[in-house]
Amino acid sequence: MPASQSSLSALKSATSLSDFAHLIGVKPQWLSYVMYVSSTGKSYSVFERPKKSGGMRTISAPNGQLKNIQKRTAVLLAKCHADLRREKFDPSRALQHGIVKSRGSINTNALKHIGKKFVFNIDLKNFYGSINFGRVRGFFISDSRFRLRPEIATLIAQICCYENSLPQGAPTSPIISEFLGNIIDSRLNRLARKHKCTYSRYADDITFSTNVRVFPRAIAKRKLLSLKRTWAIGRALRRELKLIKFAVNPAKTRMQCKRARQMATGLIVNEKLNVPCEYRKRTRAMCHSLFTTGEAYTISSTDGVKVPLSLPQVRGRMSFEFSVRSVEYVDSSKGNIRPFRDFKKAKEKAPEFYRRYRNLLLFEMLHANEMPTILCEGKTDNVYLKCALQKLAPQYPKMISSSGERKVRFFNYSTTTDVLLGLSGGIGGLKNFLETLRDAQNTFEVAPTEHPLIILVDNDAAAKSVWSVVKSILNSHSAVDGSAPHYKIFSNTFVVPIPKVNPATPIIIEELFPLSVLNTKLNGKVFNPHNPGGVSSKEYGKWAFAKNVVVPSYKSIDFLNFKPLLDNIDALL
């Protein structure tokens, strides 16, 4: 596919299986074999998994070869989706949320229904199963945005369908349902607007909400069954769903009024976005158990037995809670979550869930790390050290095996680490993190692991702020200036400065490279190590240097000046 041609244009131009195979990056013979020869055997394994809401869900998982084809097809269709949706995602106007990652989530879906008098939820019955082979094929042939040739539309349907429908478990099912779901959204949103309701959909979960005095009977009506009042979909909504060949699961149809708890996609939407209190209490109890005993449990709903939880499972729960509750602390003008350090600067107490998630991340780094962790000033330093280790592997068996498998972990920066730990990259981020470590001491009753956390710091004038924090942590009367091989600040936490070649000359990690490497030009531009990542008309920055100079040629680079640093790290292991 030419660089200038969009994925959608390329797909619309495809006329044969061979064309489609090239689009998804496989050989035509192999695609033909997987689809028409090996598929005559068992292409799927079918099993059941329990639903959170009760009952069982049937999963049809494709075999390895078919799954590979489906993943590649899903990537191609996702690119086509991006070609069609060039405008920036606006959660306040979007109808469908979350199937494509860049197009919202359960948070953006639920936010549309906050503060409403009525919130009405329905669940489409057998959502994937209702989308059959003919619907998939017909969509790609007749939809004005695609108009694919019948043979290509047929091939896509064959790749995506199993037993005449989209299987629950295939990588292609979500993106196919996203395309066909537009039909649902356009019809139901028109009905909602006609009756002054807000509409949104997250996969098969549909929500209508409104502030009108009486909920419109066209969408939902109240039924009297003996002494219990329940709700069912209205005549107009039933007619619309019937026209597009979808049905509602009556067991999941519910109306929620303002004076009761209102929920959309599992989140509370009465006055602000929140997770149910039962979820919060369980997660808080899990974290407390982890911090005090080193173990966390949940109670089995079937027999009441304690079931051990892994730390990633607890972190997943805490991450979900934080993603929902932190919406309240988003700066609407910038779209950024208020960082932990801002509460401290304003002399305010950070919310409890901020503190709990921060402590969980610290616990993972200091008390649950399964191998030594190296924390650099930024992602470029990670690249330098990984390449140096790869080149010098035989000399550092504690850090890397003869086969190239690393025995140390390099810390990965993220938005979450910036918000909660102050780790935003650079010397300022390390200073913030050291202060966080100091403030969080005595939080945990469990002893740290034997695997150290090693914090690497450039040894230049900017590092004075770090040495000041280290000195206060150590309560040292001696000088702390980066002249020592390392500083032990806690039982398994060390600060390691970049060793100076000349004691009187400041040094940054880039200066460990030979001059011949530092003088490498990219498209006529020179390297500026004080440029964090940008590219100007005359120079390029650290990230371009790491990615385009160090990585491609690390085998020929002389890493001799990295040895004193690696020796100091090795000594701590």
C-alpha positions, 0 to 999 in steps of 0.5 A: 500500500503506498504511503499516501494511500489510506487504509480505507482507499486500499481496501476499497481498491482490493479485488481479490484474496491476493490483494486482501492478503497483502493489505493484512501483511500475509502471503496469499497462499497462507491466507487461502490455506487457513480459510479454505483448507485448515478451516475444514478441521476444528477452527474454534474451541468453544467453552463457557465462562461465568458472567459477573451478573450471573449465568454463563457466557459462551466463548468461541475462541479461534485457533492460532492461525485463524486468530492471527488472520483475525487480529490483522484484519481487525487492525486493518478495519480499525485503521479504516475506522480511523480514516472515517473518524478524523474529527477529535472524539467529543464524549459529550456528542458521541453516541457509541463509546469504548469499542475502539479505544480512542473513542471513549470508555465506560466513563465517557458513556456514563458522564452523559447521564449525570444528574438526570431525573430518569436513567433507563438501561436496556441490554441487547440480547445476544448482541454478537450472535444477532450479527450474522454472516449476511449482515456483515457481508451486506454491510461492506457491499452496500454501505456508502462508506465502503462499497467493497467488491462482493468477493472481498466482503465475502472474504471478510465475513468468512474471516469474522463469522463462525456458525453464521454469526460473530463469535464472542472471543474473536478479535474481529467481533468488536470492530465489526459490531462497531461498524454495524452498531452505527445503524442502531445508534442513528435510529435510537438517537433519533427516537431519543431526541424526539422525546427529549432524552439523552442516548448512548451505547457501550457495546450491547449496553444502551442507556436513555436518560432525561429530566422531563416530568414523566418518562416517555412511554414510547421508550419505556412504560411501567408494568404492574406485576402483582404488587411489584412494579417493573418497566418494559421497553415502549412500543416505539423502541420495540419497533425500532429494534425489530426493524434493525433485528435486535432484541432486548434482554428483559432481565436487564431492563431497569428504570432508575429514578433520581431518589434511588441509586442511578447507574450506567455501565456499572457506574453511579451517575446521580450527582457525579461519576463514582464506583459503587460503595461495595466495590470501593470497600472491597478494594480498600480492604484488599489494599489494607491486607496487602500493606499489613500482611503482604497478601490480599484475598477476595471472598468466593460468592459461591462457597464463601472461601477466601480466594488469594489475589495477585498484586496485578489483580488488586492494582487493576481494581485500584486503577479502575477506581482511580480512573473513575473517581479522578474525573472529578479532579480533571482540569477541564481547560487542560484535560489533565488530572490534578497531580498528587504534588499539587495538593501538597503545594496547596497544603490540602490533603489528597483524596483517600483514593489518591493516597491508597493508589500511590501507596499501592504503586510504592508497595509494588516497587519496594515490597513486591518487586520480583527483580531489581528495578532501575529508575532512570531520569527518563525513557532515553536513559533506559534505552542507553543502558539496555543497549550497553548491557546488550553489548557488554552482556558477558561482563554482567551476568547478574544483570543479563543472561548469555541469551540476552534476557535481562535480570533487571527491570527498567522503570516505565514512565506513565501518566499515572506515575506522574500524577501519583508519584511525581515521576514526570521525567528529568531531575525534577521528577526524581526529586519529587519521587524521593520526597514521596518515598520520604513521606510514605515511610512507615506506611507498610508493615511488610518488610521490603524485598531483597531486590533493590530499587536503584535510582540513577541521577545525572551528576551535574549542577541540576542534581543539587536538588536531589542531593539536598533531599538525599541529605535530609533523608539520611540526616547526614552531617557529611557532604552529599554531592554525588561523589560517592558510588551510591547512597543507601537511603532506605533498606533496599533503595539506593541513589547512584550518581553517574560517575565523573570522569573528572571529579571537578567536571559535571557529567550527564549520561550522554557524555559517556558516549564517545565523541564520534557517536555524539557528533552523529548528524541526522539529516544535517542536524546536530545532536543537542543532549539538553534537548529532551525530545524535540527536533528543530531546524538545526538540531535533534534531541535525546529521543531521536538520538536514542532511537535513530543513533544508539539503537541501530548501531549499538553493536559498533558503539564503544560503551567503555565509559559506561562500565564504571556506572554498570560496575556500581550497579552490579556491586549493589546486586 
